[in-house]
């Protein structure tokens, strides 16, 4: 077609605009016919012709015609309703082809207000959409074509063109497209829905095929358009999310299509090419919404709050749609549709892998909802005696109880979701206590899950929950009775194979650390061989991990387990009944070893920046030294050289950057060096309580009879290294009285014969 003809059609459309107010007969038929010819010709790519047309009044003409046509075509029936809709459809085609890959024409259309008018038209359709309606929106074929082509135009106009994209975002077009897409094509509805046949269709099956083809095609275009609106070319910008809580009922709707029972495809789609495209469309939709739900739960607080409220107040929150309940049901019961088995094996395999990823995304979303601090009281509901903790908590508890034998149920996903979610909720002491006590009493079920071959992701959830539970002092006895420390050891979480999951190992260390704080019975379990005696006691496993790990967190936290064990044993009542007293003595004997003393000394030596850790190590060493032979072990540990990574903390640096002898970056050579540094009181000196405890340790080791007599030379070395500092501190009565008193007591202990 010549450029002259195209311009003639554009001019003819302009003439139609001029006659709109006159309303001549068949005017919309004339518009439709003219626009169709122009749209068809524009399908042939000709940039020069596109540019020429865009510089005419065509963009304004199309906008005026569209505004005139939609006045009677969207709401209510009019005599020429069909002609109007046909005209709208063809006008949209002209605009879509005019701006295809053409930024200049996109600009012209935007200035003319055409995209804005299209959005207004789509909003008219969306007014009929309800969030709780699961039936397909009963749109006739002409309307389906209009909606689909409208979305196609918006896609063409916005691809890679920020002005249109920004305007559509400002108009909240994404929500309009989402509502229409989900209403017109609810996933899985093609299996059961009976669509009302349009007048003029004598073949109901042909109508159904055409209608579902248009609906699934519209869905595909809609999600491409939404993807374009979501993609921000400036990744550094903090773009506002396209969706908020009001989108949740529409985003969670596709999840229901993948929850059994499944129906077989109707005879209409048996062996039909349309069947495969509908199956693919359903799967594509599932992937899209799961990704968006996960993203919203990660990034938008209002969405997390809304989901939690909606579980209890769905009528007020989501118009009758319990969105979080749908998410939980999908995680619990969602499965591959049975009719996937008749699809091509390659695609079926891809769909199954994708389905698992979708479920993992919803698991992550649920966990994020539970992690929101403001949701703690919303998700925990004590008003239902038959469901302790409320609907959400009871669901999580039942998942754990029902699927704790993972070898039988193979539901790692449920255990991961439940343990991580409850771990977030149990950060509050009252909730942690409720999970351990009757009627919930969850700890024995958690213990059952801890097996050597349990997946590390499952262990991560279980151990994280146990760590939160162990922080509540009232829970530690019950956790000890359930054998948690022994189960952790037998699960090999502290073994070398688990070193790839440091975060899990540190959490497991935290469980033992809290359980041994003020509870001697749990310390007894810490030094008792597990069921698999070959793997050593739990304490042996932790200390072995401390020695081989390069992580400061592992080393420090692992040694703090030993600190709490020492404190608990030495502070427990020595006059207890005979059996408990015997266990206490055996446990103390098991801990007073060179390995334990060395671990505590290394904690002191590497904790220059952490006075609290220095203090914990010093106090534990002081207690250890009160045991028979303990003084000599502690003295050796303090005087022995520290590992090279403590002495030269920057050894991973290039040689030119490594600290030199005498450099301030050089670490202490022994724990004694660190004790001297603490006593010296540099500008970053430790609190006076720490310095006083160092004095107490030095005084204890210098006291007669504490260290073996043949070690007098080493005792003298200890005293010579610290004497001047102690004398100076003792004389400083005008300074810190507490420190002066501690130094005096140390010097007095040394002077006793």
DRENLUM-778440 format. One line per field, with one value per residue (C-alpha): residue in one letter; x, y, z. Coordinates in steps of 0.1 Angstrom, whole numbers. Layout:
N
type c(A;...)
X c(X;...)
Y c(Y;...)
Z c(Z;...)
% end
This chain:
753
type c(X;X;X;X;X;X;X;X;X;X;X;X;X;X;X;X;X;X;X;X;X;X;X;X;X;X;X;X;X;X;X;X;X;X;X;X;X;X;X;X;X;X;X;X;X;X;X;X;X;X;X;X;X;X;X;X;X;X;X;X;X;X;X;X;X;X;X;X;X;X;X;X;X;X;X;X;X;X;X;X;X;X;X;X;X;X;X;X;X;X;X;X;X;X;X;X;X;X;X;X;X;X;X;X;X;X;X;X;X;X;X;X;X;X;X;X;X;X;X;X;X;X;X;X;X;X;X;X;X;X;X;X;X;X;X;X;X;X;X;X;X;X;X;X;X;X;X;X;X;X;X;X;X;X;X;X;X;X;X;X;X;X;X;X;X;X;X;X;X;X;X;X;X;X;X;X;X;X;X;X;X;X;X;X;X;X;X;X;X;X;X;X;X;X;X;X;X;X;X;X;X;X;X;X;X;X;X;X;X;X;X;X;X;X;X;X;X;X;X;X;X;X;X;X;X;X;X;X;X;X;X;X;X;X;X;X;X;X;X;X;X;X;X;X;X;X;X;X;X;X;X;X;X;X;X;X;X;X;X;X;X;X;X;X;X;X;X;X;X;X;X;X;X;X;X;X;X;X;X;X;X;X;X;X;X;X;X;X;X;X;X;X;X;X;X;X;X;X;X;X;X;X;X;X;X;X;X;X;X;X;X;X;X;X;X;X;X;X;X;X;X;X;X;X;X;X;X;X;X;X;X;X;X;X;X;X;X;X;X;X;X;X;X;X;X;X;X;X;X;X;X;X;X;X;X;X;X;X;X;X;X;X;X;X;X;X;X;X;X;X;X;X;X;X;X;X;X;X;X;X;X;X;X;X;X;X;X;X;X;X;X;X;X;X;X;X;X;X;X;X;X;X;X;X;X;X;X;X;X;X;X;X;X;X;X;X;X;X;X;X;X;X;X;X;X;X;X;X;X;X;X;X;X;X;X;X;X;X;X;X;X;X;X;X;X;X;X;X;X;X;X;X;X;X;X;X;X;X;X;X;X;X;X;X;X;X;X;X;X;X;X;X;X;X;X;X;X;X;X;X;X;X;X;X;X;X;X;X;X;X;X;X;X;X;X;X;X;X;X;X;X;X;X;X;X;X;X;X;X;X;X;X;X;X;X;X;X;X;X;X;X;X;X;X;X;X;X;X;X;X;X;X;X;X;X;X;X;X;X;X;X;X;X;X;X;X;X;X;X;X;X;X;X;X;X;X;X;X;X;X;X;X;X;X;X;X;X;X;X;X;X;X;X;X;X;X;X;X;X;X;X;X;X;X;X;X;X;X;X;X;X;X;X;X;X;X;X;X;X;X;X;X;X;X;X;X;X;X;X;X;X;X;X;X;X;X;X;X;X;X;X;X;X;X;X;X;X;X;X;X;X;X;X;X;X;X;X;X;X;X;X;X;X;X;X;X;X;X;X;X;X;X;X;X;X;X;X;X;X;X;X;X;X;X;X;X;X;X;X;X;X;X;X;X;X;X;X;X;X;X;X;X;X;X;X;X;X;X;X;X;X;X;X;X;X;X;X;X;X;X;X;X;X;X;X;X;X;X;X;X;X;X;X;X;X;X;X;X;X;X;X;X;X;X;X;X;X;X;X;X;X;X;X;X;X;X;X;X;X;X;X;X;X;X;X;X;X;X;X;X;X;X;X)
X c(0;14;20;-6;-33;-23;-25;-58;-72;-58;-75;-108;-107;-103;-134;-152;-142;-157;-190;-192;-216;-239;-240;-248;-260;-234;-207;-190;-191;-173;-147;-142;-137;-113;-93;-91;-75;-50;-42;-37;-13;6;15;41;71;79;95;93;56;51;69;50;16;27;34;-1;-32;-37;-28;-54;-79;-75;-80;-111;-126;-119;-134;-165;-169;-166;-193;-219;-199;-187;-217;-252;-265;-271;-284;-250;-231;-215;-204;-188;-169;-157;-146;-128;-110;-97;-88;-67;-50;-40;-25;-7;9;16;38;54;91;87;94;84;49;47;53;27;1;9;6;-27;-39;-45;-29;-48;-81;-73;-67;-100;-118;-102;-112;-147;-145;-127;-155;-175;-147;-151;-122;-141;-156;-140;-161;-147;-159;-188;-173;-187;-162;-161;-153;-126;-110;-112;-97;-69;-60;-61;-35;-15;-14;-3;25;36;35;55;82;115;98;99;74;45;57;57;23;8;23;9;-25;-22;-27;-11;-39;-65;-47;-43;-80;-91;-65;-75;-112;-112;-88;-89;-64;-80;-115;-114;-118;-152;-166;-196;-193;-226;-226;-228;-258;-251;-229;-246;-216;-211;-178;-164;-174;-158;-125;-124;-133;-107;-81;-88;-88;-55;-39;-51;-35;-2;-2;-13;16;41;27;29;65;73;58;77;111;130;159;174;181;195;161;138;107;73;59;32;9;-2;-26;-56;-39;-36;-70;-62;-26;-35;-64;-42;-29;-63;-62;-33;-49;-66;-90;-83;-109;-101;-101;-136;-141;-139;-102;-93;-67;-71;-41;-59;-56;-18;-18;-42;-21;9;-10;-20;16;29;4;14;51;42;20;43;72;53;38;73;87;58;62;99;97;63;53;17;14;28;5;-25;-19;-17;-49;-67;-63;-86;-105;-108;-142;-128;-94;-97;-134;-140;-108;-85;-53;-29;-51;-49;-11;-10;-34;-12;19;2;-20;-8;4;11;-22;-30;-36;1;8;-6;16;50;75;101;76;61;95;101;67;73;106;90;61;85;102;68;60;93;85;52;70;94;66;48;80;84;49;57;90;72;74;40;24;34;2;-19;-7;-7;-43;-51;-89;-93;-88;-91;-64;-37;-20;-47;-52;-17;2;-19;-14;24;23;2;26;55;36;22;54;81;90;103;114;78;61;89;74;106;88;62;87;109;79;66;99;110;77;74;110;100;70;88;111;86;93;56;52;84;72;38;53;73;46;13;-9;14;46;64;100;98;85;114;138;124;133;170;185;219;204;179;184;204;176;153;180;183;146;145;177;167;134;151;175;146;130;162;165;136;150;118;121;156;146;119;143;169;143;136;173;179;216;221;199;219;251;238;224;261;253;287;305;328;302;280;308;293;263;280;248;232;262;263;225;231;259;235;210;236;249;215;205;236;231;221;211;235;214;219;256;256;241;267;295;277;283;255;238;267;295;321;313;323;304;285;312;339;322;318;354;366;345;360;395;390;368;382;351;354;317;320;351;337;302;314;337;309;291;320;319;282;289;317;295;266;286;306;275;252;245;273;251;225;215;242;234;233;264;282;272;284;318;321;311;336;364;355;358;390;412;440;416;390;415;432;398;390;425;421;388;405;434;414;387;406;376;351;356;325;341;374;354;336;368;386;357;356;393;391;365;384;415;397;394;422;449;429;453;482;461;449;484;497;468;475;512;511;514;481;473;490;456;454;490;488;451;460;480;456;469;499;533;538;506;511;518;554;569;558;531;498;481;500;478;488;513;495;465;488;496;459;455;484;467;435;453;473;441;446;423;399;403;379;353;366;346;367;399;389;381;416;431;411;423;460;455;441;469;496;481;500;489;468;496;519;550;574;558;572;592;560;542;570;568;531;538;567;545;518;533;541;506;490;511;503;465;466;482;457;432;421;411;388;383;370;401;425;408;410;447;455;438;458;491;481;473;507;524;509;533)
Y c(0;35;61;82;56;53;90;89;64;86;116;97;88;125;132;106;125;157;139;124;149;145;108;97;61;34;58;32;7;32;38;1;-6;23;16;-21;-13;10;-14;-42;-22;-10;-46;-44;-27;6;30;60;55;51;83;102;90;98;134;140;144;106;102;129;114;79;93;113;82;60;84;87;50;39;62;36;4;-5;1;-8;-21;3;-3;0;-16;-43;-18;4;-25;-35;1;2;-31;-17;17;-2;-22;10;25;-7;-11;27;26;-8;-3;35;58;90;77;65;100;114;90;98;135;129;110;77;53;72;67;30;27;44;19;-11;4;3;-34;-40;-24;-56;-78;-90;-103;-133;-144;-175;-179;-165;-130;-135;-113;-118;-124;-87;-75;-101;-89;-53;-61;-83;-57;-29;-47;-55;-18;-9;-35;-21;15;9;-16;2;36;52;81;57;33;60;72;38;32;65;55;21;3;-28;-34;-30;-54;-79;-79;-83;-110;-131;-125;-134;-163;-180;-208;-242;-228;-242;-277;-270;-236;-234;-202;-185;-187;-154;-147;-157;-187;-220;-242;-241;-260;-237;-207;-222;-229;-193;-178;-197;-190;-153;-155;-174;-151;-121;-136;-140;-104;-91;-107;-95;-60;-64;-76;-45;-23;-41;-40;-9;1;21;-8;17;34;25;19;17;-18;-22;-41;-37;-57;-51;-73;-103;-119;-119;-131;-160;-172;-193;-213;-229;-244;-266;-281;-315;-330;-326;-331;-346;-322;-320;-339;-306;-304;-340;-342;-305;-283;-257;-281;-279;-241;-239;-262;-240;-209;-222;-231;-197;-179;-200;-191;-154;-151;-171;-149;-117;-130;-139;-105;-86;-105;-98;-61;-46;-44;-37;-69;-89;-72;-77;-114;-120;-100;-117;-151;-141;-112;-122;-105;-71;-76;-92;-92;-127;-143;-158;-153;-166;-197;-203;-200;-226;-249;-247;-256;-284;-300;-285;-311;-318;-320;-355;-344;-334;-370;-369;-340;-342;-358;-330;-302;-322;-326;-288;-281;-303;-287;-253;-263;-272;-238;-221;-240;-229;-193;-195;-212;-182;-158;-174;-174;-137;-130;-148;-129;-95;-83;-65;-98;-117;-110;-113;-147;-160;-163;-177;-174;-209;-236;-264;-248;-236;-205;-200;-211;-203;-218;-249;-255;-252;-275;-301;-301;-309;-335;-352;-352;-356;-390;-376;-410;-419;-387;-370;-335;-315;-284;-285;-290;-262;-238;-247;-246;-213;-197;-209;-199;-163;-163;-178;-149;-138;-156;-164;-180;-200;-213;-222;-243;-264;-269;-288;-289;-282;-299;-297;-305;-344;-340;-318;-342;-370;-350;-347;-377;-379;-381;-352;-326;-296;-272;-291;-291;-253;-248;-273;-261;-224;-231;-250;-221;-197;-222;-227;-190;-192;-205;-223;-245;-259;-287;-300;-298;-317;-344;-347;-353;-324;-321;-358;-357;-327;-347;-379;-359;-350;-313;-306;-331;-323;-330;-302;-276;-263;-250;-228;-210;-243;-253;-220;-223;-258;-244;-218;-244;-262;-229;-218;-252;-254;-220;-226;-262;-289;-318;-305;-302;-339;-346;-324;-347;-380;-401;-400;-431;-432;-434;-433;-396;-386;-366;-335;-314;-333;-326;-289;-285;-304;-280;-250;-263;-269;-240;-207;-188;-166;-170;-208;-206;-180;-194;-230;-221;-202;-236;-247;-214;-220;-257;-247;-220;-244;-272;-251;-231;-261;-273;-297;-310;-325;-361;-387;-396;-360;-352;-381;-369;-335;-347;-369;-340;-316;-342;-346;-308;-302;-313;-296;-294;-274;-252;-245;-236;-211;-195;-191;-175;-149;-145;-138;-116;-83;-64;-82;-76;-96;-127;-121;-119;-151;-170;-155;-165;-200;-204;-192;-218;-245;-237;-245;-281;-306;-303;-275;-248;-264;-270;-233;-220;-240;-229;-192;-195;-217;-200;-192;-205;-186;-171;-153;-141;-130;-122;-106;-136;-138;-104;-101;-102;-65;-58;-83;-69;-68;-78;-53;-39;-29;-52;-82;-104;-116;-145;-161;-156;-141;-113;-105;-105;-80;-58;-58;-49;-22;-4;11;36;7;-8;-34;-25;-26;-58;-76;-62;-72;-108;-109;-100;-128;-154;-142;-143;-178;-192;-176;-189;-217;-252;-243;-251;-281;-274;-282;-253;-226;-211;-207;-191;-167;-158;-151;-129;-110;-102;-86;-75;-39;-34;-49;-28;4;-5;-12;21;40;45;78;60;31;17;-17;-23;-12;-36;-65;-58;-57;-91;-106;-93;-106;-140;-142;-132;-160;-188)
Z c(0;-9;17;0;6;43;47;29;54;83;67;64;100;107;87;109;140;125;121;156;169;139;145;109;103;102;113;135;107;85;113;118;81;76;107;98;64;80;108;83;62;92;100;73;90;74;98;75;70;108;113;87;101;136;127;113;135;135;173;182;158;173;208;198;181;210;235;213;208;244;256;246;241;276;299;289;256;227;192;175;204;182;157;183;198;164;158;191;183;150;165;191;163;145;176;185;151;149;180;175;181;175;204;185;179;214;225;201;213;249;243;226;257;239;265;293;274;270;307;315;292;309;343;331;325;358;377;373;388;424;445;457;424;410;379;346;338;313;285;249;222;210;245;249;217;229;263;248;222;247;268;237;228;263;260;226;239;271;260;267;268;302;297;289;316;343;333;334;368;380;368;387;355;368;393;365;342;371;379;343;336;366;360;323;327;361;359;357;350;315;331;346;335;312;293;281;243;224;202;167;176;166;174;212;211;185;207;238;219;205;239;259;232;236;273;276;250;270;301;284;271;305;323;296;302;340;336;316;343;370;353;365;342;370;394;420;423;451;429;445;442;416;440;475;498;475;449;472;465;428;432;454;431;408;438;442;407;418;449;444;437;400;372;338;309;293;260;242;249;245;218;210;205;226;256;256;254;283;305;296;304;338;346;334;356;387;382;378;409;431;422;429;462;474;464;480;513;513;504;515;551;544;525;554;578;556;550;588;595;567;582;611;595;559;554;563;549;515;507;518;504;531;511;537;541;504;506;534;516;485;505;522;495;462;437;401;382;371;335;332;327;292;281;265;290;285;293;322;338;334;349;379;387;383;405;433;429;431;463;478;470;489;518;519;517;547;567;560;572;604;607;608;644;641;632;663;682;651;642;678;690;724;720;706;733;707;686;710;696;670;634;621;650;652;614;619;649;631;601;624;644;613;592;618;604;572;558;557;546;526;534;540;527;555;582;569;567;601;620;605;610;646;652;642;665;695;698;724;757;764;730;734;767;752;725;750;776;774;754;725;739;706;717;715;679;670;685;663;632;641;623;605;571;576;549;561;552;575;602;597;605;634;651;647;664;692;697;703;726;746;753;777;810;819;788;794;817;793;764;784;792;754;749;726;732;725;694;681;685;670;640;632;629;644;622;594;567;581;579;547;567;593;602;612;633;651;658;672;693;705;716;737;751;763;776;797;812;848;842;855;842;806;813;822;788;772;784;780;749;723;708;683;708;680;673;708;734;724;741;722;689;696;707;676;655;673;666;629;620;606;617;648;654;656;677;702;704;707;736;753;756;777;797;806;814;839;855;859;874;898;910;914;949;960;988;965;967;962;926;914;934;918;883;892;902;871;849;866;861;824;819;838;809;789;758;778;795;762;745;773;771;734;738;761;736;705;720;722;708;730;767;775;760;778;810;803;796;827;850;836;840;876;884;866;886;919;910;918;892;876;886;867;836;836;841;811;790;798;792;761;727;710;675;646;634;668;668;632;625;591;578;548;536;512;529;524;544;572;607;618;651;677;655;671;647;660;682;717;717;747;769;795;770;767;805;807;781;801;833;816;807;773;757;748;782;795;821;857;864;838;851;887;875;859;893;909;884;889;926;925;903;925;957;974;966;935;910;913;933;904;884;906;877;856;885;890;852;856;886;870;840;860;893;884;870;901;924;905;905;942;950;930;958;944;912;909;944;932;910;937;961;936;929;967;972;944;959;994;980;964;997;1017;1025)
% end
